[in-house]
Amino acid sequence: MPLIRSILHLLWMVLTVIPWAIAVVIAAPFLNSTRIYWMCAGWLRAAVRGGTVILGIQNRVTGMENLPTGKNSAAVLLVKHQSTWETFSMVALMPRPLAYVFKKELLYVPFFGWAMARMDMIHIDRSQRTQAFSKVVEQGKRLMGQGTWVIMFPEGTRIPRGQKGTYKSGGTRLAIEAGVPVIPIAVTSAKCWPRKAFIKTPGVVDFSIGKPISSVGRKPDELMREVENWIEAEMHRLDPDAYAGTGGEAAKSLAQKA
């Protein structure tokens, strides 16, 4: 049954993204960036709803009260990355437009990438590290000045369940440059949608949103360590089975630091 469900969900995404992307490309010259965003967000919501109905994946969110509430209150969201599910779900769950920082190669993906190219986001060339970060800061400041939240995955890539990647300080550097807080978010998506797996399984994915952490007067690496400690301690709490046998003392230490 999980195999059949996974095939049906893939078909659902393919069959819906083609007309949606075509509509976005046609409508883009006549719409402002905010309306284009919500138009694209409509398809991502449909993909997540399809995941709920077809795959049986339910999202459970805690900590929504920790998100900024002011119309132009900006923040950098730093999210645990385990699968494609949170990439789609964050747009479906968040009440404000998000700007992802992503590699420009995604713009060439048929239909999906063509629609993304019409959105006001931050696509970078990873081969040009210095120029890429300058672009992140420049565009990030502009977008956050409009009330958009910038979202980044500090580990840089999808991490297998129960494991921890290397947390890079790009997100905290941006927050410090822009003078905005960072918000850590733990996600247990790999319980249902494992990294690089075709077959998905029913279950509950937790999204735990931490309290904003001020970037004022902080150093990027030191601030990122605080983010890392909170996220990883929260991952141990939310998904203890994934970390069984990996060292309870390590988990306890992370919890004490968070």
C-alpha positions, -999 to +999 in steps of 0.1 A: +000+000+000+028+026+008+042+020-027+008+025-044+002+056-023+036+070-032+030+065-069-004+081-067+010+112-049+038+115-074+012+115-102-009+140-083+021+164-081+031+160-118-005+163-131-011+195-110+022+212-114+021+214-152-011+235-156-002+255-124+033+264-136+020+274-171-006+296-154+021+313-133+044+319-163+015+334-183+002+355-154+036+367-140+040+398-162+006+411-149+011+404-112+032+418-084+057+396-065+033+390-036+005+378-057+029+355-077+041+341-044+006+332-032-003+318-066+027+294-064+020+287-027-014+275-038+002+245-056+025+238-027-006+237-004-022+213-029+009+191-028+008+190+010-030+183+010-024+155-014+003+142+009-022+142+037-050+126+018-030+102-004+001+094+018-015+098+052+011+123+064-002+148+090+016+179+101+016+189+138+028+224+145+038+238+179+052+272+187+033+293+162+031+320+188+069+324+185+066+338+150+068+376+145+034+393+143+042+428+131+034+436+095+070+443+086+086+422+114+115+403+097+133+371+107+155+344+094+140+309+098+166+282+103+151+248+097+161+212+102+163+196+067+153+159+063+132+157+032+113+175+005+082+175+028+093+205+049+103+225+017+066+223+006+050+224+041+068+255+053+051+276+026+018+259+033+021+265+071+036+300+074+012+331+074+038+353+056+057+351+023+089+332+025+121+336+005+142+305+001+179+306-005+185+278-031+209+268-058+201+283-093+201+248-109+166+243-096+154+270-119+159+246-149+136+219-136+107+217-160+076+235-149+084+236-112+116+255-118+100+277-144+074+288-119+101+293-091+120+317-115+090+340-114+091+342-076+111+368-057+135+345-040+173+342-036+189+318-061+227+315-059+257+300-077+274+279-052+306+278-072+311+315-065+310+315-027+319+352-019+296+366-046+269+342-036+268+353+000+269+390-010+238+383-031+222+366-001+228+396+021+217+422-005+186+404-015+178+391+020+179+427+034+156+439+006+131+411+010+130+413+048+125+451+045+093+442+027+082+419+055+092+386+039+109+360+060+140+344+047+142+306+052+175+287+052+185+251+059+218+255+079+229+219+073+228+227+036+213+194+025+188+167+036+201+148+066+191+111+073+168+105+103+187+104+136+218+121+122+232+156+123+249+175+095+274+204+098+256+236+107+270+264+085+268+300+097+254+317+066+219+321+081+232+337+113+256+359+093+226+372+073+206+378+104+234+398+120+240+418+088+203+426+086+198+431+124+169+406+126+163+376+149+167+340+140+140+314+146+151+278+150+127+251+137+129+214+143+112+190+118+107+152+119+098+147+083+121+117+078+098+096+099+074+096+070+094+109+040+130+096+043+158+113+025+160+102-012+133+076-006+105+070-031+082+051-008+066+073+019+047+061+050+017+075+069+024+093+102+028+126+120+055+151+111+063+176+139+072+212+132+085+227+164+091+265+162+115+279+188+115+313+203+132+341+184+169+345+192+183+381+189+213+385+166+223+419+181+259+419+193+263+382+184+290+364+164+278+342+135+294+309+147+284+314+183+249+322+174+247+292+151+259+269+179+229+281+200+206+274+170+222+240+165+219+231+202+182+240+203+173+222+171+192+190+179+179+188+215+144+193+202+149+166+175+159+142+203+127+151+222+104+149+192+118+117+177+136+097+205+134+064+186+156+078+159+184+086+184+181+054+205+216+041+211+233+072+199+241+084+234+216+096+259+242+117+275+248+137+243+211+144+241+210+154+277+240+178+271+223+194+241+191+199+261+210+216+289+227+240+264+195+248+245 
